[in-house]
Structures are given as structure tokens and as C-alpha cells.
Amino acid sequence: MPNPGTTIKMVAAGVICCIGGPALVMWVSPTEEELFKKYNPELQKRSLENRRQKQEDFDKFVTNLKEYSKSDKPIWAVVKEVEEKNRRDAAAKMREEQLALTAEAERRRQEIRSSAGT
């Protein structure tokens, strides 16, 4: 049978490790403000400029994640479907733009031919 003194020491060591370790990490880790103050002024300025854009991107990401989670399918499958749809839409848009440019070029050729023929 274990010695009660040894058991108490083991429990005390476990409590110190489980509570003291995370407490030490929290005490030693710098806050976001402390890290920001250590940036050089150029990085601080750039960080402040990009903060709004990063927040908007994060909000958009969370909104999309909420939309994806409404489906019965796994999120990664829904994301893959949405990316594929976006890729197809972008390709269709590029084809339309290419057709419009081709039509504009043809119209200009016809205009030049008609003006040169007269």
C-alpha cells in the first residue's frame, strides 16, 4: 500500500503541473497590444491599414461557413461544390468577355473596310 505522504506529494506535483504550467504560460506570454507596440512604425501603420480588410475577410469566411453548415453534406464537400461553381462562373465570364472583344474587333475591321472602300 502506498505511503500517504508520497500520495500527497504526487497529488501536489500534479496540481502544480496542471494549474501552474498554464498559469506560467499566461503570465509570460505578451498580449496583442504589447506585441503591436514592439512593431516598427511602418509595420504598425500597415497593420492598422489592413485590419479592416482582415476583419471583413474573417466575417465573410464565418458567414460562408454558416451557409455551408446548413447543408446535410460535409462542409468540405459543400466548399468543393461552391469552388467548382465559382470556377465555372469565372470561365463563363471570361468566355463572354472574349466573345465581346472578338465582336468588337470584328466590328472595327468592318468599319475600317467600309471606310477604306469608300
Secondary structure, DSSP 8 states (H G I E B T S, - for coil): ---HHHHHHHHHHHHIIIIIHHHHHHHHS--HHHHHHHS-HHHHHHHHHHHHHHHHHHHHHHHHHHHHHTSSS-HHHHHHHHHHHHHHHHHHHHHHHHHHHHHHHHHHHHHHHHHHH-
